[in-house]
Amino acid sequence: MAFTTIIGTGDLATHLTDPEWIPVDCRFQLADEAWGAREYLIAHIPGAVYAHLNKDLSAPLTGMNGRHPLPDPDVLVQTFIRLGIGTGMQVVAYDQDNGMFASRLWWLLRWMGHERVAVLDGGFQKWIAEERPVSSGKNARATKRFTGSPRPEMTVEAGQVAALIGRRDAMLMDARAPERYRGDIEPIDRLPGHIPGAVNYFFQQNVDEHGVFRSPDELREQLSAAIGTIPPERVVAYCGSGVTACQNLLAMEHVGLPGAKLYAGSWSEWSSDPARPVERSAK
């Protein structure tokens, strides 16, 4: 059985010694980018390798391409090979709890044509709470052959986003916290606010207080209420830098609402150009 969206801890536990399965630790903190790698060395799921959000899952910054731009596809292929991800292997991405960083790896693999990838429900926090086995130190996996190429239909660029503003047959879905969406605060990016016409769907709505995804029925109800009559393939997800929006895309895929696209540059790219319009909402 292939897992392509979300996987439970029990399912992963039964495959820890399967050479065709590979857990990938994606733990990260925006305020301390070395934290995840340190935590990985202390304890991780047996057999896991570590993928760093900034170094492995993002391209270098230019000041105009957002805070976590998409990696060059050729570079990304080499990253997967180095990590030990081979074509056809079952990848299980996990982070500390709610999947916000693991979903980035999930999306990147799907973007490159790799279907057998899922996010661990509840992440390392749930794994530890269930007293499942852990390893320490750096785990090295043998390099594998990975082939793939980008699926252009999964992404949109800033110019395409601009063309969607004011249209009623498409939707921009902003995954950030409501106070950042409204423009009450902006702790990271150049300007507060959101892309005009965007609808706020905070990615944390997809999980409970423990970082575990809500039931498919509850998720489907929430997401359907957010997008209304807009077909999923006409939804463009964005966030601050193209990371947490992937968790919304994962949730949509999980409940049978596939085809939504990612604006990877997201608010960090959009707000870097003063010529682009910005909208703020009343509190």
N, C-alpha and C positions, 0 to 999 in steps of 0.2 A: 504493500500500500504506500502510495506517495503522499506526503504531507506538503501542502502548497500554500497554506495561510497560517494557521495557529496550531500548535502541538502542545499536548499536555506533558507534564513532568513524568508521568508513568510511562507514556509511550517512548520518551527518550531513554528512560532508565533501562528499558528492555533491550536497547540497541547500543549500549555503551561500548561493547567489544566488536561491533559490526564494522569492518573496515570500509564499508560503503556509506557509512554515516560519519558526519563531522560536525561537532558543536563549535560554534564560533562565538567567543566572548566579545561583546561590543560595549561593555560598561564604560561610561564616560561622564565627566562633569564639565560643563561649560566654564565654570569658574576655576577649575584646576584640571587642565588637560592631561596631566600625568597621573591623575588619580586612578583611572581605570586600569592602566598597565600595572600600577603598584598592587591594586587589589587582586588582579589576575595572578600575580606571582605568589601572593599569600594563599589564595584558594580559588580554584575554578572547577568546573565540571570536568571529570576525567576525560582526557582525549581532546580537550578544547584548545584551540589556538586563539590568539588575540588579534583583533582588528581595531585599529585606532581611527576614530572618526576623522580627525584632521589629516593624518598622514596616509591612511590607507583608503578611506572612503570619500575623500574630497580632493579637488585639484588645488594647485597653488592660487593664492589670492592676487587679484590685480587692483583692487580698490573699486572696481565697477562690476564685478561678476558675482557679488554676494559673498556671504561668509563661509558657505560650504558648497562651492561650485562642483558640478559633476566632474569626476575624473575623466581624463582622456581614455577612450575605450581600450586602446592598446596597452596603456599603463595598467588599467583595471584588470585586464586579462592576466598580465604578469603578476599582479597582486594576488589574484585567486590561485594561480599556479604555485606561488611561493607559500601561500597559506595551506596548500594541500587540498584545495577544492578541485575536484575533477568533474568533467562533464558526466552527468547522470547520477552523481552522488547525492545523497540526502543531506542537505545542510540544515542545521538547527541554529538559528541566531538567537542570542539572548543578551539581555543587559541586566541592570540592577533590579528592575521590577516591571514597569509599564510598557516596555517595548518601544519606547520613543527612539532609541538609538539602534536597536536591533532591526527595526522596521526599515531603516535606511539601507542596511545590507540586504534585507529581503527584497527591497525595491530594486537595488542595483543589479542583483542577480537576475531578477525577472526582466529587467531592462535589457540585459545581455543575453536573454533567451533561455536562462536556466530556470526550469519550472519547479524542481524538487527542492524547495526552500520554504521553511516555516519559522515562525517566531515562537519561542518558548513562553507559554502563558504563565504570567507571574514572575518570570525571570529568575535570577539567582536567589532573590529573596525567598521565593516560594520553594525552590530547591533546598535551600538551607533549612527552612522552617519544617520541611518534611524529613529532615535528617538523612538526606541522601548523600552518597559518597562524594568526596572532593579530592582534588590533587593540588599540589603546590609546585612552584618553580615553572620554568618555561617548557612547554611541550612542543616538540618539533614533529611535524608530519612530513612524510615523503611527498615530494612535489608530484603533481598529477597533471595530466593533459587536460586543458580547458579550452574549449572553442566556443565562440559566441560573438555576436555583433549586436549593436544597439537596435532597439525597436523604436523608430522615430515617432510612431503614433502614440507613444507613452509620455511624450514631453511637449511642452510649448515654450516658446521664447517670449521675451518682453514685448516684442512687436505684436505677436499674436494675442497676448493678454490685452494689450491696448485696444485691439480691434473688438474685443468682447465687451468692453465697457458700454453699458446702456442697452445691451441686447437682452431680449426676454427669452431666447431659446437656448441660453447657456448660463452657467453659474460659476462664479469664483468663490471658492470655499476657503476661508481663512481659519487656520488651525490654532492660532495663538490665543492666549488668555483674553477674556473679554476686555479687561482694562487696557491691554495693549492694542487690541483691535479698535476700541473706541478712540484711542489716542490720549487717554488720561495720563499714561506714563509711557516712556520709551527708554528703557535702561541700556539698550545695546545699539540700536541703529540710528541713522542720521536724523530722521524725522519721525514724529508720532503720527498715528493714523493708520489707514488701510487703503487698498486699491478701491477706487470708486465703484460702488455697486456690489462689493463683495459681501457675502453672508458669513457670519461668525459661527463656526462649529468647533468649539474647543476640544482638542484631541483627548483631554482627560475625561471627557464624557464617556469614552469608550470603555473605561476600566473602573473597577470599584476602588475602595480605599486601600486595598492591598495590591493594586496594580494588576489584578486579574480581569481579563476581558469579561464584559457582561454577556449574558446569554445571547445566542444568535437572534432570538425573537425580539429581545429588548433592543439590541443594536439595530436591527432592521427597522424597528419602529422609529427610533431616534433619527436614523439617517434618512429614512423616507420622509419624515416630517421636515427635515432640513432641506432636502433637494426638491420636494414637491413633485411637480410633473416634469421636471427637467430629466431627460434621459441620462443615466450615469456617464455615458461616453461624452456628454456635453458639459461635464463638471471638470473644472480645473482646480486642483488643490494647491495651496501654498501656505507658508507659515513665515517664520523669521528668516530661515536660511535653507529651506528645502529638506529638513530633517523630520520634524514632528508631523508635517503634512503626509509623510509616508505612512505614519500610523493610521491616519484617516483612510488612506488608500487601502491599507491592509484590512481594516474593518469593513470597508465597502466590499472588497473582494470576498471576504469571509462569509458575508451574508447574501451573496448572490447579486451584488450591484457592481459588476466589473466594468472596466473600460475608462474610468476617470483618469485624467492626465495630471502630471506634476509640472508646476512652474518652479523649477529647481532654484532659480535665482531668488525667488520669493521677495519678501519685503526688504531684505537687506540690499538686494540688487535694485529693486524698483525705486527705493527712496534715495539711492545714491545719485540719481539724475534729477536735478531740480526742475527740469522741463516736464517731468511726468506728473500727472495730476494726483492729488492726495485728498482723501476724505476723512473727516473726523465726525464722530457721532456724539449726540448729547448723552450725558451721564444718566 
